[in-house]
Amino acid sequence: TTKFNCYFMLPFVDEFHRYLRQELQKVYSGEGDNLSDIFDLTSARNALQLRRTELLNEVSANKKLQEKFDMVSRMMRRQQEKDTSNSASGHINSKDDIKGRSMSR
């Protein structure tokens, strides 16, 4: 069996009767679709499956984008470490050169 958190359903339960009443009023007043369209579970299922597919595609695209950002971040971090180590070693060498010059004078 699947465990289900009832708090997840509370907003739906609170709003569903209002939605259903509005749709039925539209049908009876001639503004809405046919009554069979309101209870068309096949259509609702297809719409939900389409939305799910769209969300899965969006998640996949976001993951790919995050991977690219992570790769760029790693490259920038490596370059910064190289630059820091090069400037530190260059800085030390220039101090040693200055000391060596002053000692030779």
NORCORTA-V948178 format. One record per residue. RES is the residue in one letter. BURIAL is + if it has 16 or more other C-alpha atoms within 10 Angstrom, else -. Layout:
RES/BURIAL
RES/BURIAL
//
This chain:
T/-
T/-
K/-
F/-
N/-
C/-
Y/-
F/-
M/-
L/-
P/-
F/-
V/-
D/-
E/-
F/-
H/-
R/-
Y/-
L/-
R/-
Q/-
E/+
L/+
Q/-
K/-
V/+
Y/-
S/-
G/-
E/-
G/-
D/-
N/-
L/-
S/-
D/-
I/-
F/-
D/-
L/-
T/-
S/-
A/-
R/-
N/-
A/-
L/-
Q/-
L/-
R/-
R/-
T/-
E/-
L/-
L/-
N/-
E/-
V/-
S/-
A/-
N/-
K/-
K/-
L/-
Q/-
E/-
K/-
F/-
D/-
M/-
V/-
S/-
R/-
M/-
M/-
R/-
R/-
Q/-
Q/-
E/-
K/-
D/-
T/-
S/-
N/-
S/-
A/-
S/-
G/-
H/-
I/-
N/-
S/-
K/-
D/-
D/-
I/-
K/-
G/-
R/-
S/-
M/-
S/-
R/-
//
